[in-house]
Amino acid sequence: MSETGRSLNPAADERRMYVALGVLVVLGLLAWFTIDGSVALHVAGRQVPVRWLPELVLGLFAFRTVMAHMRARLETKGSKEG
């Protein structure tokens, strides 16, 4: 198995990152269209629609995915230089 163009860290693979982000988008769309928009929770004196909660969690996972990818790219770039 050749290592040309491949990193030892799987998080550095851009294709894997795009697949992960695509899965998160699909999950976000499924959550948005399956949760009733009229249901709300009372949080700190405000009404928060329940529909936004899974979107927030999935957004945080997307942020973590992108940050892990960026870190892995920097680490592999540093290991190739040094």
Z-matrix of the N, CA and C atoms (Angstrom, degrees):
N
C 1 1.437
C 2 1.520 1 109.10
N 3 1.294 2 116.72 1 122.46
C 4 1.454 3 122.08 2 -177.77
C 5 1.518 4 111.11 3 -83.21
N 6 1.345 5 115.64 4 148.12
C 7 1.455 6 119.65 5 -179.88
C 8 1.518 7 111.88 6 -106.74
N 9 1.309 8 118.04 7 18.63
C 10 1.457 9 119.66 8 178.29
C 11 1.523 10 109.42 9 -70.70
N 12 1.328 11 114.88 10 122.44
C 13 1.459 12 119.80 11 179.54
C 14 1.515 13 114.72 12 78.50
N 15 1.312 14 116.62 13 0.60
C 16 1.469 15 119.95 14 -179.57
C 17 1.506 16 109.80 15 -112.40
N 18 1.306 17 114.28 16 143.92
C 19 1.453 18 120.16 17 179.36
C 20 1.519 19 109.47 18 -100.57
N 21 1.319 20 116.51 19 155.98
C 22 1.456 21 120.04 20 174.35
C 23 1.524 22 110.81 21 -72.25
N 24 1.322 23 116.83 22 -27.53
C 25 1.454 24 122.02 23 179.17
C 26 1.529 25 108.95 24 -92.21
N 27 1.338 26 118.65 25 116.66
C 28 1.467 27 119.73 26 -177.42
C 29 1.526 28 113.17 27 -66.03
N 30 1.336 29 118.55 28 -20.16
C 31 1.457 30 120.34 29 179.21
C 32 1.523 31 111.53 30 -71.17
N 33 1.321 32 118.13 31 -16.59
C 34 1.461 33 121.40 32 -179.55
C 35 1.526 34 111.68 33 -81.68
N 36 1.312 35 118.30 34 -10.11
C 37 1.456 36 122.25 35 -179.11
C 38 1.532 37 109.76 36 -75.86
N 39 1.341 38 115.85 37 116.84
C 40 1.468 39 119.88 38 -177.42
C 41 1.514 40 112.57 39 -64.67
N 42 1.308 41 117.10 40 -35.76
C 43 1.463 42 120.02 41 -179.24
C 44 1.525 43 110.87 42 -62.48
N 45 1.324 44 116.18 43 -40.56
C 46 1.469 45 120.29 44 178.24
C 47 1.522 46 111.04 45 -64.83
N 48 1.344 47 116.76 46 -38.01
C 49 1.453 48 119.95 47 179.20
C 50 1.530 49 110.23 48 -64.86
N 51 1.333 50 117.16 49 -44.00
C 52 1.453 51 120.11 50 -179.68
C 53 1.535 52 111.64 51 -65.57
N 54 1.315 53 116.99 52 -36.05
C 55 1.469 54 119.91 53 176.66
C 56 1.525 55 109.95 54 -65.37
N 57 1.333 56 116.53 55 -43.79
C 58 1.471 57 120.52 56 179.28
C 59 1.522 58 110.89 57 -62.56
N 60 1.331 59 117.44 58 -43.29
C 61 1.466 60 120.19 59 178.79
C 62 1.525 61 111.00 60 -66.60
N 63 1.313 62 116.93 61 -36.50
C 64 1.467 63 119.95 62 176.91
C 65 1.520 64 111.97 63 -63.95
N 66 1.331 65 116.21 64 -41.05
C 67 1.470 66 120.18 65 177.32
C 68 1.528 67 109.92 66 -63.28
N 69 1.327 68 117.19 67 -41.34
C 70 1.464 69 120.02 68 178.83
C 71 1.527 70 111.63 69 -64.92
N 72 1.323 71 117.58 70 -36.92
C 73 1.470 72 120.59 71 176.83
C 74 1.519 73 110.36 72 -64.90
N 75 1.321 74 117.01 73 -44.21
C 76 1.468 75 120.26 74 179.06
C 77 1.528 76 110.44 75 -62.35
N 78 1.329 77 116.99 76 -43.35
C 79 1.465 78 119.87 77 177.86
C 80 1.531 79 111.08 78 -63.32
N 81 1.323 80 116.57 79 -38.67
C 82 1.461 81 120.20 80 177.74
C 83 1.518 82 111.87 81 -63.43
N 84 1.319 83 116.65 82 -42.78
C 85 1.469 84 120.03 83 178.05
C 86 1.528 85 111.64 84 -65.21
N 87 1.330 86 115.87 85 -42.12
C 88 1.462 87 119.02 86 177.72
C 89 1.523 88 111.70 87 -62.41
N 90 1.328 89 116.59 88 -42.31
C 91 1.462 90 120.24 89 178.54
C 92 1.524 91 110.73 90 -64.87
N 93 1.326 92 117.05 91 -42.15
C 94 1.464 93 121.19 92 -177.51
C 95 1.535 94 111.34 93 -62.10
N 96 1.328 95 116.30 94 -43.52
C 97 1.457 96 119.34 95 -175.19
C 98 1.521 97 114.04 96 -85.97
N 99 1.333 98 118.46 97 -10.55
C 100 1.462 99 119.14 98 179.68
C 101 1.523 100 113.21 99 -102.44
N 102 1.329 101 118.05 100 -18.79
C 103 1.463 102 120.54 101 179.55
C 104 1.520 103 108.68 102 -93.51
N 105 1.319 104 115.80 103 132.98
C 106 1.460 105 121.97 104 -179.40
C 107 1.526 106 110.39 105 -64.27
N 108 1.326 107 116.84 106 129.70
C 109 1.453 108 121.60 107 -177.27
C 110 1.511 109 114.64 108 -75.61
N 111 1.333 110 117.85 109 -13.53
C 112 1.462 111 119.58 110 -176.66
C 113 1.530 112 112.94 111 -88.76
N 114 1.321 113 118.34 112 -12.06
C 115 1.464 114 121.96 113 -179.38
C 116 1.526 115 108.92 114 -80.18
N 117 1.349 116 115.32 115 132.09
C 118 1.464 117 119.77 116 -178.94
C 119 1.521 118 110.07 117 -137.78
N 120 1.325 119 114.83 118 152.35
C 121 1.456 120 122.35 119 175.66
C 122 1.526 121 108.80 120 -107.50
N 123 1.314 122 115.86 121 147.12
C 124 1.453 123 121.15 122 176.94
C 125 1.532 124 108.03 123 -91.50
N 126 1.354 125 116.88 124 108.14
C 127 1.462 126 121.92 125 -177.03
C 128 1.525 127 108.43 126 -127.07
N 129 1.316 128 116.39 127 118.35
C 130 1.469 129 123.47 128 176.24
C 131 1.524 130 112.02 129 52.22
N 132 1.306 131 115.99 130 43.79
C 133 1.454 132 120.57 131 177.01
C 134 1.520 133 115.29 132 80.06
N 135 1.323 134 117.30 133 6.27
C 136 1.465 135 120.86 134 179.42
C 137 1.517 136 109.71 135 -124.66
N 138 1.298 137 115.93 136 155.02
C 139 1.452 138 121.77 137 173.93
C 140 1.529 139 108.28 138 -92.67
N 141 1.310 140 116.59 139 118.36
C 142 1.466 141 121.95 140 179.47
C 143 1.521 142 108.00 141 -109.64
N 144 1.342 143 117.32 142 120.09
C 145 1.469 144 119.07 143 177.77
C 146 1.530 145 111.03 144 -62.40
N 147 1.315 146 116.36 145 133.00
C 148 1.468 147 122.30 146 -178.94
C 149 1.527 148 110.31 147 -62.16
N 150 1.302 149 117.17 148 -26.77
C 151 1.458 150 122.14 149 -178.54
C 152 1.532 151 111.69 150 -59.67
N 153 1.321 152 118.69 151 -29.07
C 154 1.459 153 122.01 152 -177.11
C 155 1.524 154 113.77 153 -81.47
N 156 1.313 155 119.04 154 -18.71
C 157 1.466 156 121.20 155 -176.83
C 158 1.533 157 113.32 156 -63.46
N 159 1.336 158 119.65 157 -50.08
C 160 1.478 159 117.33 158 177.76
C 161 1.527 160 112.12 159 -66.00
N 162 1.336 161 117.24 160 -29.61
C 163 1.464 162 119.63 161 178.04
C 164 1.528 163 110.07 162 -65.36
N 165 1.318 164 116.80 163 -38.67
C 166 1.463 165 121.48 164 177.78
C 167 1.527 166 110.75 165 -64.23
N 168 1.318 167 116.73 166 -46.40
C 169 1.468 168 120.96 167 -179.68
C 170 1.531 169 110.35 168 -63.75
N 171 1.321 170 117.45 169 -44.69
C 172 1.467 171 120.37 170 179.91
C 173 1.528 172 110.85 171 -67.25
N 174 1.320 173 117.20 172 -34.01
C 175 1.465 174 120.43 173 175.47
C 176 1.517 175 111.93 174 -64.04
N 177 1.333 176 116.18 175 -38.63
C 178 1.465 177 119.77 176 176.74
C 179 1.527 178 111.37 177 -65.92
N 180 1.333 179 116.56 178 -38.77
C 181 1.468 180 119.59 179 176.10
C 182 1.529 181 110.77 180 -64.52
N 183 1.328 182 117.44 181 -39.43
C 184 1.461 183 120.81 182 177.93
C 185 1.526 184 110.25 183 -63.41
N 186 1.327 185 117.16 184 -41.79
C 187 1.458 186 121.52 185 177.82
C 188 1.524 187 110.47 186 -61.19
N 189 1.324 188 116.77 187 -44.39
C 190 1.471 189 121.02 188 178.46
C 191 1.521 190 111.46 189 -62.90
N 192 1.320 191 116.91 190 -38.97
C 193 1.457 192 121.48 191 179.84
C 194 1.523 193 110.65 192 -63.10
N 195 1.324 194 116.47 193 -46.40
C 196 1.462 195 120.50 194 -179.76
C 197 1.527 196 110.31 195 -66.06
N 198 1.321 197 117.60 196 -42.13
C 199 1.470 198 120.32 197 179.70
C 200 1.537 199 111.22 198 -64.69
N 201 1.322 200 117.75 199 -40.34
C 202 1.468 201 120.95 200 177.81
C 203 1.528 202 110.41 201 -64.12
N 204 1.322 203 116.44 202 -39.26
C 205 1.462 204 120.58 203 178.46
C 206 1.525 205 110.75 204 -64.65
N 207 1.326 206 116.58 205 -45.21
C 208 1.465 207 120.14 206 179.77
C 209 1.532 208 111.26 207 -63.32
N 210 1.324 209 116.71 208 -41.32
C 211 1.463 210 120.33 209 179.12
C 212 1.531 211 111.09 210 -64.72
N 213 1.322 212 116.56 211 -43.46
C 214 1.462 213 120.26 212 -179.97
C 215 1.529 214 110.87 213 -64.03
N 216 1.329 215 117.14 214 -38.63
C 217 1.465 216 120.04 215 177.32
C 218 1.522 217 111.05 216 -63.26
N 219 1.346 218 116.18 217 -43.31
C 220 1.467 219 119.50 218 178.79
C 221 1.527 220 111.50 219 -64.79
N 222 1.322 221 117.18 220 -39.33
C 223 1.459 222 120.32 221 179.95
C 224 1.516 223 111.78 222 -66.87
N 225 1.321 224 117.81 223 -41.36
C 226 1.465 225 120.14 224 179.53
C 227 1.526 226 110.19 225 -70.69
N 228 1.329 227 116.99 226 -35.10
C 229 1.463 228 120.36 227 176.68
C 230 1.525 229 110.20 228 -64.12
N 231 1.339 230 117.06 229 -41.91
C 232 1.461 231 121.74 230 178.65
C 233 1.513 232 112.58 231 -67.05
N 234 1.331 233 116.96 232 -36.61
C 235 1.461 234 119.14 233 -178.83
C 236 1.533 235 111.12 234 -74.35
N 237 1.319 236 118.41 235 -27.13
C 238 1.470 237 120.88 236 177.00
C 239 1.524 238 110.89 237 -74.45
N 240 1.340 239 115.98 238 -33.69
C 241 1.467 240 119.78 239 -179.61
C 242 1.518 241 111.95 240 -76.25
N 243 1.346 242 116.19 241 -37.02
C 244 1.457 243 119.57 242 -173.73
C 245 1.467 244 115.58 243 -101.99
